[in-house]
Amino acid sequence: MTMAEIREKARAVGITPGRKRKLELVREIQRREGNFPCFGTATDYCDQLDCCFRDDCLGKNR
């Protein structure tokens, strides 16, 4: 997901993205959506099936 898409997603859930870094912004979105704020910490598996960043997160760590 691009930063532009992440900023758009943030605005959609009521977060003002400002100059936040990707990691910080994604974790804030995760919290707002009721998921664990864990972006970038999974190694091989993620049980947060409803998280819209799941594929990006798992791909990042491979």
BASE-712381 format. One record per residue (C-alpha): x, y, z; chain. Coordinates in nm, 4 decimals, m for minus. Example, Ala and Ser with C-alpha at 12.3 -4.5 7.8 and 13.67 -1.06 7.14 Angstrom:
2
site px=1.2300; py=m0.4500; pz=0.7800; kette=A;
site px=1.3670; py=m0.1060; pz=0.7140; kette=A;
***
This chain:
62
site px=0.0000; py=0.0000; pz=0.0000; kette=A;
site px=0.1404; py=0.3394; pz=m0.0925; kette=A;
site px=0.1705; py=0.6289; pz=0.1532; kette=A;
site px=m0.0997; py=0.8150; pz=m0.0382; kette=A;
site px=m0.3357; py=0.5193; pz=0.0121; kette=A;
site px=m0.2423; py=0.4951; pz=0.3791; kette=A;
site px=m0.3053; py=0.8668; pz=0.4328; kette=A;
site px=m0.6419; py=0.8331; pz=0.2587; kette=A;
site px=m0.7286; py=0.5347; pz=0.4803; kette=A;
site px=m0.6238; py=0.7337; pz=0.7883; kette=A;
site px=m0.8523; py=1.0218; pz=0.6958; kette=A;
site px=m1.1371; py=0.7758; pz=0.6359; kette=A;
site px=m1.1104; py=0.6511; pz=0.9956; kette=A;
site px=m1.0788; py=1.0009; pz=1.1424; kette=A;
site px=m0.7015; py=1.0332; pz=1.1775; kette=A;
site px=m0.5112; py=1.3391; pz=1.0590; kette=A;
site px=m0.1987; py=1.1911; pz=0.8986; kette=A;
site px=0.0181; py=1.5037; pz=0.9128; kette=A;
site px=0.3858; py=1.4130; pz=0.8841; kette=A;
site px=0.3643; py=1.0752; pz=1.0564; kette=A;
site px=0.5861; py=0.7948; pz=0.9366; kette=A;
site px=0.4299; py=0.4902; pz=0.7707; kette=A;
site px=0.4846; py=0.2609; pz=1.0686; kette=A;
site px=0.3313; py=0.5060; pz=1.3153; kette=A;
site px=0.0364; py=0.5869; pz=1.0912; kette=A;
site px=m0.0442; py=0.2240; pz=1.0074; kette=A;
site px=m0.0346; py=0.1245; pz=1.3747; kette=A;
site px=m0.2666; py=0.4120; pz=1.4626; kette=A;
site px=m0.5084; py=0.2975; pz=1.1905; kette=A;
site px=m0.4862; py=m0.0583; pz=1.3217; kette=A;
site px=m0.5800; py=0.0608; pz=1.6713; kette=A;
site px=m0.8714; py=0.2638; pz=1.5381; kette=A;
site px=m1.0018; py=m0.0384; pz=1.3451; kette=A;
site px=m0.9856; py=m0.2646; pz=1.6525; kette=A;
site px=m0.6772; py=m0.4627; pz=1.5534; kette=A;
site px=m0.3499; py=m0.4993; pz=1.7401; kette=A;
site px=m0.1044; py=m0.2190; pz=1.6529; kette=A;
site px=0.1549; py=m0.4664; pz=1.5302; kette=A;
site px=0.2458; py=m0.3613; pz=1.1751; kette=A;
site px=0.5957; py=m0.4791; pz=1.0876; kette=A;
site px=0.6362; py=m0.7210; pz=1.3773; kette=A;
site px=0.5045; py=m1.0508; pz=1.2314; kette=A;
site px=0.7631; py=m1.3000; pz=1.1173; kette=A;
site px=0.5788; py=m1.5799; pz=0.9372; kette=A;
site px=0.2219; py=m1.5721; pz=1.0578; kette=A;
site px=m0.0453; py=m1.3170; pz=1.1450; kette=A;
site px=m0.3789; py=m1.4020; pz=1.3047; kette=A;
site px=m0.5275; py=m1.0566; pz=1.2337; kette=A;
site px=m0.7259; py=m1.1747; pz=0.9323; kette=A;
site px=m0.9394; py=m0.8593; pz=0.9075; kette=A;
site px=m0.6438; py=m0.6178; pz=0.9031; kette=A;
site px=m0.6161; py=m0.4390; pz=0.5689; kette=A;
site px=m0.2353; py=m0.4172; pz=0.6106; kette=A;
site px=m0.1849; py=m0.7910; pz=0.6653; kette=A;
site px=m0.0468; py=m0.8728; pz=0.3201; kette=A;
site px=0.1827; py=m0.5695; pz=0.3187; kette=A;
site px=0.3076; py=m0.6529; pz=0.6678; kette=A;
site px=0.3823; py=m1.0179; pz=0.5969; kette=A;
site px=0.5421; py=m0.9349; pz=0.2620; kette=A;
site px=0.7619; py=m0.6729; pz=0.4293; kette=A;
site px=0.9082; py=m0.9272; pz=0.6686; kette=A;
site px=0.9914; py=m1.1984; pz=0.4171; kette=A;
***
